[in-house]
Amino acid sequence: MTTPARSRYAGHRFPPEVISQAIWLYFRFPLSLRMVEEMLAVRGILVSHETVRQWALKFSQAFANQIRRRLPCAGDKWHLDEVVITIAGKKHWLWRAVDQDGIVLEVLVQSRRDQRAAKRLLRKLLKKQGRPPRVLITDKLASYPAAKKELMPGVEHRRHKGLNNRAENSHQPTRRRERQMKRFKSAGQAQRFLSAHDQINNLFPLCREYVPATDYRAARKRAFVVWAEVSSVAAAA
């Protein structure tokens, strides 16, 4: 006799639909935990912001991992960029890789901005993607060609700040969240949050510029169906 699979939500007082909605709100929009608490309260759902935080810690990365597996394969042109973030008064660097469609491939919070840090990012990318890109686009940071020469010697490398707007623009949602959260409290917290945040937002890019309304709504509906599947709740009709 087959033992039924244990629900991931077993032991939680609130139904899966409420937990899924809270996590979606928190990671999809630049909202604080208290804002999510209030948005649920207006619908008659009384849950504390600390409970929302615990839900995010427990479930968000699992959802993000499933989304990563369901997304199409990454493009063959990778844009890499790094931006400084201040954590507990100390300078850190947020390294990010996106493809030509703006899909975030990897985020990595590091205390260094050198060849060793660049190599660590490239290694993680190669491990997760399973193949090198056709083209690598970066800014003028000297750490990139040194790391690429060792790990991706045959890949075309274009170094020009003007070509890397795709990666630079990808930092903007992180900046908004950083302000809303009044900065990250630790490098570990930043890494955990952004690893889930960027994958969840990969599912919901839904840029409306130059997209017909019917196409936009169809893409949004597909994204909601995938979210319902990864969060194990019924999709809205």
Secondary structure as the mmCIF struct_conf table of DSSP 4:
data_model
#
loop_
_struct_conf.conf_type_id
_struct_conf.id
_struct_conf.beg_label_comp_id
_struct_conf.beg_label_asym_id
_struct_conf.beg_label_seq_id
_struct_conf.end_label_comp_id
_struct_conf.end_label_asym_id
_struct_conf.end_label_seq_id
HELX_LH_PP_P HELX_LH_PP_P1 THR A 2 SER A 7
TURN_TY1_P TURN_TY1_P1 ARG A 8 GLY A 11
BEND BEND1 ARG A 13 PHE A 14
HELX_RH_AL_P HELX_RH_AL_P1 PRO A 16 ARG A 28
BEND BEND2 PHE A 29 PRO A 30
HELX_RH_AL_P HELX_RH_AL_P2 LEU A 33 ALA A 41
TURN_TY1_P TURN_TY1_P2 VAL A 42 GLY A 44
HELX_RH_AL_P HELX_RH_AL_P3 HIS A 49 ARG A 70
BEND BEND3 LEU A 71 LEU A 71
HELX_LH_PP_P HELX_LH_PP_P2 PRO A 72 GLY A 75
BEND BEND4 ASP A 76 ASP A 76
STRN STRN1 LYS A 77 ILE A 87
TURN_TY1_P TURN_TY1_P3 ALA A 88 GLY A 89
STRN STRN2 LYS A 90 ASP A 99
TURN_TY1_P TURN_TY1_P4 GLN A 100 ASP A 101
STRN STRN3 VAL A 104 GLN A 110
BEND BEND5 SER A 111 SER A 111
BEND BEND6 ASP A 114 ASP A 114
HELX_RH_AL_P HELX_RH_AL_P4 GLN A 115 GLN A 129
BEND BEND7 GLY A 130 ARG A 131
BEND BEND8 ARG A 134 ARG A 134
STRN STRN4 VAL A 135 THR A 138
BEND BEND9 LYS A 140 LYS A 140
TURN_TY1_P TURN_TY1_P5 ALA A 142 ALA A 142
HELX_RH_AL_P HELX_RH_AL_P5 SER A 143 LEU A 151
TURN_TY1_P TURN_TY1_P6 PRO A 153 GLY A 154
BEND BEND10 VAL A 155 VAL A 155
STRN STRN5 GLU A 156 ARG A 159
HELX_RH_3T_P HELX_RH_3T_P1 LYS A 161 ASN A 164
HELX_RH_AL_P HELX_RH_AL_P6 ASN A 165 SER A 170
TURN_TY1_P TURN_TY1_P7 HIS A 171 HIS A 171
HELX_RH_AL_P HELX_RH_AL_P7 GLN A 172 GLN A 180
TURN_TY1_P TURN_TY1_P8 MET A 181 LYS A 182
BEND BEND11 ARG A 183 ARG A 183
BEND BEND12 LYS A 185 LYS A 185
HELX_RH_AL_P HELX_RH_AL_P8 ALA A 187 LEU A 203
TURN_TY1_P TURN_TY1_P9 GLU A 209 TYR A 210
HELX_RH_AL_P HELX_RH_AL_P9 ALA A 213 VAL A 230
TURN_TY1_P TURN_TY1_P10 SER A 231 SER A 232
HELX_LH_PP_P HELX_LH_PP_P3 ALA A 234 ALA A 236
#
